[in-house]
Amino acid sequence: MSLEINQVVAVVLAGGFGTRIKHLLKDVPKPMAEVAGKPFVEWVVRYLAKQGIRRVILSNGHLSEAVESHFHGQPVDGVNVTCVEETQPLGTGGGFLNAVGKTVIRPPAWLVLNGDSLVFANLNEAARSLDDPAISGVIIGRPVPDASRYGTLAVDQGGDLLRFEEKRSGSGVINGGVYLLRNSLLEAFPGQLPLSLERDVFPFLLSRGFRLRVATTEAPFLDIGTPETLPLADAFIRENASQFA
């Protein structure tokens, strides 16, 4: 039976301190940076709504009350948004598990993504990889001409992830920071905290024979986490207005 994207629950990791752009923000957490008249994380939720996702959990840390207050006062039509606080830094994997642990929902799969970046991948298309029961998760990859800032994904001929490569100059497929993971896969996560999906969880799973498929997309991509990229966000949102509900 095929996985439908409206069965998936999204967890948006919005707990970072935003150290590199803190001086550009007005006492708000990085995902709440105002872009094209709305907090950036709201554009993330509106993209998810356009893709057909109806339940979103925001994992908040630094200044979490600002995020919760915004979505309480200005909900996004058609999306049930709940906020979970991360009271201490848990890493991307730990923040995800913390959010899952504070809800009774157990969907067939979880979508995990960052609250400070956007890549307009077709999530329904990515979900088709999970029609193969041997695939435990999907990572969205984005080919770029210069991967030096991000590091790259090493992929085999069938499209399965082999490993995360260190940052290097030249072209490559970078990690888009969007993951579709079967709920059953969570039982295999390492037990320590803090826990990074990229540095701890995925290498651990690969070493134990789990298969993670890399779904590449040429869709527009932006990470607002640096002083160079944050000023690009306004035009990025306006140029891709069709991607939002």
C-alpha positions in Angstrom: 0.0 0.0 0.0 1.5 3.4 -1.1 2.3 6.0 1.5 0.2 9.1 1.0 1.9 12.4 2.1 -1.2 13.4 4.1 -0.5 10.4 6.4 2.8 11.9 7.3 3.5 14.2 10.3 6.1 16.8 9.9 8.6 17.8 12.7 10.2 21.2 12.0 13.5 21.6 13.9 13.3 25.3 15.0 15.5 25.3 18.1 18.8 26.7 16.9 20.5 29.8 18.4 21.3 31.3 15.0 24.7 32.4 16.3 26.0 33.5 12.8 23.1 35.9 12.2 22.1 36.8 15.7 23.2 40.4 15.2 20.8 40.7 12.3 17.7 39.5 14.3 15.6 41.6 16.6 15.4 39.4 19.7 13.7 36.5 17.9 15.0 33.0 17.2 16.5 32.4 13.7 13.4 30.6 12.3 11.3 33.7 13.2 13.4 36.1 11.1 10.9 38.2 9.1 11.0 37.4 5.4 8.5 38.8 2.9 6.2 39.9 5.7 6.1 36.7 7.7 8.4 34.7 9.9 10.6 32.3 7.8 9.3 29.3 9.7 5.7 30.2 8.6 6.8 29.9 5.0 8.1 26.4 5.8 4.7 25.5 7.2 2.9 27.0 4.2 5.2 24.9 1.9 4.2 21.8 3.9 0.5 22.7 3.6 0.9 23.1 -0.2 2.5 19.6 -0.3 -0.6 18.2 1.5 0.8 17.8 5.1 -1.9 18.6 7.7 0.0 18.0 11.0 3.1 19.9 11.9 5.1 19.8 15.2 7.5 22.7 15.8 10.5 21.7 18.0 11.5 25.0 19.6 14.4 26.0 21.8 15.9 29.5 22.1 13.0 32.0 22.6 10.4 29.3 22.0 7.6 31.4 23.4 7.9 33.7 20.3 7.2 30.8 17.9 4.3 29.4 19.9 2.8 32.9 20.4 2.9 33.6 16.6 1.2 30.3 15.5 -1.4 30.6 18.3 -2.4 34.0 17.1 -2.0 33.5 13.4 -2.7 29.8 12.5 -2.1 28.5 9.0 -5.3 27.4 7.3 -5.7 23.6 7.1 -2.7 22.8 9.2 -2.7 21.6 12.8 0.5 23.2 14.3 1.7 22.3 17.8 4.8 23.4 19.6 7.2 21.4 21.7 9.9 23.0 23.8 13.5 21.7 23.8 14.7 22.8 27.3 18.3 22.0 26.6 20.3 21.5 23.3 19.5 18.0 22.1 20.9 18.0 18.5 18.8 17.4 15.4 18.1 13.8 16.3 17.5 14.5 20.0 15.1 17.4 19.1 13.2 15.1 16.8 12.9 12.3 19.3 11.8 14.8 22.0 9.0 16.1 19.8 7.9 12.6 18.9 7.9 11.6 22.6 5.6 14.4 23.6 2.8 13.4 21.2 0.6 10.3 21.0 0.5 10.4 17.2 2.2 7.5 15.5 2.0 8.0 11.7 3.5 5.5 9.3 6.3 8.0 8.6 7.7 11.3 9.8 9.0 14.2 7.8 11.9 15.9 9.5 13.2 19.3 8.3 14.9 22.5 9.4 13.1 25.7 10.3 15.8 27.8 8.7 16.0 26.4 5.2 13.7 25.5 2.3 14.0 23.2 -0.6 10.9 22.9 -2.7 11.0 19.1 -3.2 8.0 17.1 -4.3 7.3 15.2 -1.2 4.7 12.9 -2.8 7.4 11.8 -5.2 9.9 11.3 -2.4 7.4 9.2 -0.5 7.2 6.7 -3.3 10.6 5.4 -2.3 9.0 4.0 0.8 6.8 1.8 -1.3 9.8 -0.5 -1.3 9.7 -2.2 2.2 13.5 -2.5 2.1 13.9 1.3 2.2 13.8 2.7 5.8 14.1 6.4 5.0 14.5 9.0 2.3 17.0 12.0 2.3 16.4 14.9 -0.1 19.6 15.7 -1.9 20.3 18.8 -4.0 22.9 18.9 -6.7 25.0 22.1 -6.6 28.0 23.4 -8.6 29.9 24.3 -5.4 29.4 22.0 -2.4 32.2 23.5 -0.3 29.9 25.1 2.3 27.8 22.0 2.8 29.6 18.7 2.4 28.1 16.1 0.1 26.2 12.8 0.0 28.0 9.7 -1.4 25.4 7.6 -3.2 25.6 4.2 -4.8 24.3 3.4 -8.3 20.9 2.4 -7.0 20.5 5.8 -5.2 21.1 4.5 -1.7 23.2 6.6 0.8 26.7 5.3 1.4 28.0 8.0 3.7 28.3 11.7 4.4 31.4 13.3 2.9 33.4 16.1 4.4 33.2 19.6 2.9 35.2 20.0 -0.3 35.3 22.2 -3.3 33.6 21.3 -6.5 30.2 20.0 -7.5 28.2 17.4 -5.6 24.9 16.4 -4.1 24.4 18.2 -0.8 22.1 17.2 2.0 18.9 19.2 1.7 18.1 18.7 5.4 14.7 17.0 4.7 14.2 13.4 5.8 11.3 11.1 5.5 11.6 8.3 8.1 9.5 5.3 8.8 8.1 5.4 12.3 9.4 1.9 12.9 13.0 3.2 12.3 12.9 5.2 15.5 13.4 2.1 17.6 16.8 1.7 16.0 18.2 5.2 16.9 21.2 5.3 19.2 20.3 6.1 22.8 22.7 8.9 23.7 22.0 12.7 23.9 22.6 15.1 22.4 22.1 13.2 19.1 22.8 14.5 15.6 20.8 12.9 12.7 23.7 13.6 10.3 26.7 12.7 12.5 25.3 10.1 14.8 21.9 8.6 13.6 22.4 8.0 9.9 26.0 6.6 10.1 24.8 4.3 12.9 21.8 3.1 10.9 24.0 2.5 7.8 26.4 0.5 9.8 23.6 -1.8 10.8 22.3 -2.5 7.3 19.4 0.0 7.1 18.9 1.4 3.7 18.4 5.2 3.2 17.4 6.3 -0.3 18.6 9.7 -1.6 16.0 11.5 -3.7 17.6 14.3 -5.6 15.8 17.4 -6.7 16.8 20.5 -8.8 14.2 22.6 -6.9 15.2 26.0 -5.6 17.0 25.8 -2.2 17.9 28.4 0.5 19.4 28.2 3.9 19.1 31.5 5.8 21.7 30.7 8.4 24.5 33.1 7.3 24.8 36.9 6.9 25.3 36.3 3.2 22.1 34.2 2.6 19.6 35.8 5.0 19.3 39.0 2.8 18.4 36.7 -0.2 15.4 35.3 1.5 12.9 38.0 0.6 13.4 37.6 -3.1 13.5 33.8 -2.8 10.1 33.7 -1.2 8.5 36.1 -3.6 10.0 34.3 -6.7 8.6 31.0 -5.4 5.1 32.2 -4.3 3.4 29.3 -6.1 5.1 26.9 -3.6 3.0 28.1 -0.6 -0.5 27.6 0.6 
